[in-house]
Amino acid sequence: MKKIAVVLFNLGGPDSKEAIRPFLFNFFMDKNIIRAPLPIRFLVATMISRNRSKNEAGSSYAALGNKSPLLENSQAQAAALEKTLNAKGLANFKTFVSMRYWHPMAEDVMGDVRNWYADQIILLPLYPQFSTTTTRSSLGVWEKAASKLGFHAPTASVCCYPFNDGFIAASAANIRAVYEQAQKDGHVGPRLLFSAHGLPESVITDGDPYQWQCEQAAEKIAAAASIQNLDWAICYQSRVGPKKWIGPSAEEELQRAARDKKPVLMYPHAFTQEHVETLVEIEIEYRELAHTLGIPGFYRVPTVSTHPGFIEGLASIVQERIERGSVKEGIKAEGGKRICPENFTRCCMRAASVES
């Protein structure tokens, strides 16, 4: 039976107070994040990481014990996926977690994959929606590590799965549960805010399909929730720096809800596990803002995490990339076809590579 390694990509997060600054430096040194020449990027990354580690980022991680729970939560998803895949008997699967900006990083994880003597590899991001700032960045680092280490096992890469049935169903189930709780608490007809991590507007105008995928996914999740007359909107959080970002911002949507005297459910549909953006930014900071604005009720909907439907959805994506016991190499979206409109030129899948 072939040994197939499934490598799950995620952002990463500091594992101690001392790691906050170097983690932020690695993040802002990424040319996909700060699109400037190396010397300028180095100066900007140094300045931002120094200032933010002392100020807002430092206080955010302090609320979580001076570390991020992202690695542990990603490892829990990896363990659940490995168990689900091996129960199907298609191959001998082992899952690995590779972080982009903090340990374990691509080179170390690749060493673990090689030491396991994997015959084939499937690269699977824990970001459902594709962006050059997340999935493309992680794929690029993995490719560089493979070249450096001379490790070239047959590899299949998944670029995105924003409309995956398991992801949509698990999201809808989590929303329904919190919506029903809000109604039990006397908050009738709350507004559902889908919140995704924001990006500078220039990234989108350059052809990145992230915003389109986020908005299309929100529409499908809202429909799957099957809540009559559901009031919902999409917004973007976590703005950094002076550039114009895509909107509306989470703050703007909370202000609108306050004017409309609407209770709010906030669901971070671009994240698949809990971390600082959900547990601090939404749960603490946006909750406090909602209270200050006089919003009558505020609820955070949990991420899909290890929800059985989501894990089964990930397993179905892995299965799709296997044919007669071998991985189908190359980069593909779920379903093997390009899902983004042609005007999104920074989509991983070019028209010439679309399968008929």
C-alpha positions in Angstrom: 0.0 0.0 0.0 1.4 3.4 -1.0 2.4 5.9 1.6 0.7 9.3 1.0 1.7 12.3 3.0 -1.0 15.0 3.4 0.6 18.3 4.3 -1.8 20.9 5.7 -0.7 24.5 5.2 -1.5 27.3 7.7 -0.3 30.7 8.7 1.5 29.9 12.0 1.6 31.8 15.2 4.1 32.6 18.0 4.6 29.9 20.6 6.0 32.2 23.3 6.2 35.9 24.1 9.7 36.0 22.7 8.5 34.6 19.4 5.9 37.3 18.7 8.4 39.8 17.2 10.2 37.3 14.9 6.9 35.8 13.8 5.6 39.2 12.8 8.9 40.0 11.1 8.6 36.8 9.0 5.1 37.7 8.1 5.8 41.2 6.9 9.0 40.1 5.1 6.8 38.0 2.7 6.9 39.7 -0.7 3.2 38.6 -1.1 2.3 40.7 1.9 4.6 43.7 1.5 5.1 44.1 -2.2 8.2 46.2 -2.2 11.9 45.7 -3.0 13.8 43.6 -0.4 15.7 46.5 1.3 12.4 48.5 1.8 10.6 45.3 2.8 13.2 44.6 5.4 13.0 48.1 6.9 9.1 48.0 7.0 9.1 44.5 8.5 11.6 45.5 11.2 9.6 48.6 12.1 6.1 47.0 12.1 7.3 43.9 14.0 9.0 46.0 16.6 6.0 48.3 17.1 3.3 45.8 16.9 5.0 43.2 19.3 5.1 46.0 21.9 1.6 47.3 21.3 -1.6 45.7 19.8 -0.2 42.3 18.8 1.6 41.9 22.1 -1.6 42.6 24.0 -3.7 40.3 21.8 -1.4 37.4 22.4 -1.1 38.3 26.0 -4.9 37.5 26.3 -4.1 34.0 25.0 -1.2 33.4 27.4 1.5 35.0 25.1 1.1 32.4 22.4 -1.1 31.3 19.6 -3.3 28.2 19.7 -3.2 27.9 16.0 -0.6 25.0 15.8 -2.4 22.9 18.3 -5.8 23.5 16.6 -4.3 22.7 13.2 -2.7 19.5 14.6 -6.1 18.5 16.0 -7.6 18.9 12.5 -4.7 16.9 11.0 -5.2 14.0 13.4 -8.9 13.9 12.7 -8.2 13.9 8.9 -5.6 11.2 9.2 -8.0 9.0 11.1 -10.8 9.6 8.5 -8.6 8.9 5.5 -7.0 5.7 6.9 -10.5 4.3 7.7 -11.2 4.4 4.0 -8.3 2.0 3.2 -7.2 3.7 0.0 -3.6 4.1 1.1 -1.4 4.5 4.1 -2.0 8.2 5.0 0.0 10.4 7.4 -0.8 14.1 7.9 1.7 16.8 8.6 1.2 20.5 9.5 3.4 23.1 7.8 3.3 26.7 9.0 4.3 29.7 6.8 5.7 32.2 9.3 6.6 30.2 12.4 7.6 26.6 13.3 7.2 24.0 12.1 8.1 25.5 8.7 8.4 23.9 5.3 12.0 22.6 5.4 11.5 20.9 8.7 8.2 19.4 7.7 9.7 18.2 4.4 12.4 16.5 6.3 9.7 14.7 8.4 7.9 13.7 5.2 11.1 12.3 3.6 12.0 10.4 6.8 8.6 8.8 6.7 9.5 7.6 3.2 6.4 9.0 1.6 5.7 7.8 -1.9 3.5 10.7 -2.8 2.4 14.1 -1.3 -0.8 16.1 -1.3 -0.5 19.7 -0.3 -3.8 20.9 1.2 -4.2 24.5 2.6 -6.4 25.0 5.7 -7.5 28.2 3.9 -10.7 27.4 1.9 -10.4 30.5 -0.2 -7.3 31.1 -2.4 -5.1 34.1 -2.1 -1.6 34.9 -3.3 -1.0 36.1 0.3 -1.8 32.7 1.8 -1.9 29.6 -0.3 0.3 30.8 -3.2 2.8 32.0 -0.6 2.9 28.6 1.2 3.1 26.7 -2.1 6.1 28.9 -3.2 8.0 28.2 0.0 7.3 24.5 -0.2 8.6 24.4 -3.8 11.8 26.3 -2.8 12.4 23.9 0.1 11.9 20.9 -2.3 14.5 22.3 -4.7 16.9 23.1 -1.9 16.6 19.6 -0.3 16.4 17.8 -3.6 13.1 16.1 -2.6 10.8 15.6 -5.6 8.2 13.0 -4.7 5.1 13.1 -6.9 3.0 16.0 -5.5 -0.6 17.1 -5.9 -1.5 20.6 -4.7 -5.0 21.9 -3.8 -5.3 25.6 -4.3 -8.8 26.2 -2.9 -12.2 24.7 -2.0 -14.5 27.6 -1.1 -17.6 25.7 -2.1 -16.8 22.3 -0.6 -19.9 20.6 0.6 -18.5 19.6 4.0 -17.2 23.1 4.6 -20.5 24.7 3.6 -22.6 22.2 5.7 -20.4 22.5 8.8 -20.5 26.3 8.6 -24.3 26.3 8.2 -24.7 23.9 11.2 -22.6 26.1 13.4 -24.5 29.2 12.4 -27.9 27.6 13.0 -26.9 26.5 16.5 -25.8 30.0 17.5 -28.8 31.7 15.7 -31.2 29.5 17.7 -29.4 30.4 20.9 -29.7 34.1 20.1 -33.4 33.7 19.6 -33.8 31.8 22.9 -32.0 34.7 24.5 -34.7 37.0 23.1 -32.7 38.4 20.2 -35.1 37.9 17.4 -33.9 38.2 13.8 -30.2 38.8 14.4 -27.9 39.9 11.6 -25.3 37.4 10.5 -21.9 39.0 9.6 -19.5 36.9 7.6 -16.1 38.2 8.6 -13.0 37.4 6.5 -9.4 38.6 6.9 -9.0 41.8 4.9 -6.4 42.6 2.2 -5.2 45.8 0.6 -7.4 46.7 -2.3 -4.4 46.7 -4.6 -4.0 42.9 -4.1 -7.5 42.4 -5.5 -7.2 44.8 -8.4 -4.0 42.9 -9.4 -6.2 39.8 -10.0 -6.3 38.0 -6.7 -9.6 36.0 -6.5 -9.8 36.0 -2.6 -12.6 38.6 -2.2 -14.7 37.0 -4.9 -14.3 33.5 -3.4 -15.1 34.8 0.1 -18.3 36.5 -1.1 -19.5 33.6 -3.1 -18.8 31.2 -0.2 -20.8 33.5 2.2 -23.7 33.4 -0.2 -23.7 29.6 -0.4 -23.4 29.2 3.4 -26.2 31.6 4.0 -28.4 29.6 1.7 -27.4 26.3 3.3 -28.3 27.7 6.8 -31.9 27.5 5.7 -33.0 30.3 8.0 -36.1 32.1 6.8 -35.5 35.8 6.0 -31.9 35.6 7.1 -30.4 39.1 7.4 -26.7 38.8 6.4 -23.7 40.7 5.1 -20.0 40.3 4.6 -17.2 42.3 6.1 -13.4 42.3 6.5 -11.3 42.5 9.6 -7.6 42.9 10.8 -6.6 45.9 8.8 -2.9 46.9 9.1 -1.1 49.9 7.6 -2.2 53.0 5.7 -3.2 51.4 2.4 -6.9 51.3 1.3 -8.3 47.9 2.2 -11.3 46.0 0.8 -14.5 46.6 2.6 -16.8 47.1 4.3 -14.8 46.7 7.4 -16.1 44.8 10.4 -16.2 48.1 12.4 -18.4 49.7 9.7 -20.8 46.8 9.7 -21.0 46.8 13.5 -21.8 50.5 13.3 -24.5 49.8 10.8 -26.0 47.1 13.0 -26.0 49.6 15.9 -27.9 52.1 13.8 -30.4 49.4 12.8 -30.6 48.2 16.4 -29.9 44.7 15.2 -28.3 41.9 17.3 -25.2 40.4 15.6 -23.8 36.9 14.9 -20.2 37.1 13.6 -18.9 34.1 11.7 -15.3 34.1 10.5 -15.8 32.0 7.4 -12.2 32.5 6.0 -10.7 30.8 9.1 -11.1 27.1 9.8 -9.8 27.0 13.4 -9.7 29.3 16.4 -6.7 31.7 16.8 -6.0 35.3 17.7 -8.3 36.8 15.1 -11.3 34.8 16.3 -10.6 34.5 20.1 -9.3 38.0 20.6 -10.3 40.3 17.7 -13.8 39.0 17.4 -14.6 37.5 20.8 -13.0 40.3 22.9 -12.5 43.4 20.8 -15.5 43.3 18.5 -17.7 42.2 21.4 -16.5 45.2 23.4 -17.2 47.5 20.4 -20.6 46.1 20.0 -21.4 46.8 23.6 -20.0 50.3 23.3 -22.2 50.9 20.2 -25.3 49.6 22.0 -25.8 46.6 19.8 -28.5 44.6 21.7 -26.7 41.2 21.4 -23.4 39.9 20.1 -22.5 36.3 19.3 -19.4 34.6 17.8 -20.1 31.6 15.7 -17.3 29.0 16.1 -15.1 28.0 13.2 -15.6 24.6 11.5 -12.5 23.2 13.4 -12.8 19.4 13.7 -16.5 19.3 12.8 -17.1 15.9 11.3 -18.6 17.4 8.2 -15.6 19.6 7.5 -13.1 16.8 8.1 -15.1 14.5 5.8 -15.1 17.4 3.3 -11.3 17.6 3.4 -11.0 13.8 3.1 -13.2 14.0 -0.1 -10.7 16.6 -1.6 -7.8 14.2 -0.9 -9.6 11.3 -2.4 -10.3 13.3 -5.5 -6.6 13.8 -6.0 -6.0 10.1 -6.1 -6.6 7.9 -9.1 -5.7 4.2 -9.2 -3.6 4.6 -6.1 -1.5 7.5 -7.4 -1.9 11.2 -6.9 -2.8 13.3 -9.9 0.0 15.9 -9.9 -0.2 19.6 -10.4 -2.2 22.5 -8.8 -6.0 22.2 -8.9 -9.0 23.6 -7.2 -11.5 21.2 -5.8 -13.3 19.5 -8.8 -10.2 19.9 -11.0 -11.6 22.8 -12.9 -11.0 26.6 -12.6 -13.8 28.1 -10.5 -12.7 31.8 -10.7 -13.9 34.1 -13.5 -11.2 34.7 -16.1 -10.6 38.3 -15.0 -8.8 37.0 -11.8 -5.4 36.6 -13.5 -3.6 35.6 -10.3 -5.7 32.4 -9.9 -3.4 29.4 -9.6 -5.2 27.7 -12.5 -4.7 29.2 -15.9 -7.3 28.5 -18.6 -4.8 26.3 -20.5 -4.5 24.0 -17.6 -8.2 23.5 -17.0 -9.3 19.9 -17.4 -12.1 19.2 -19.9 
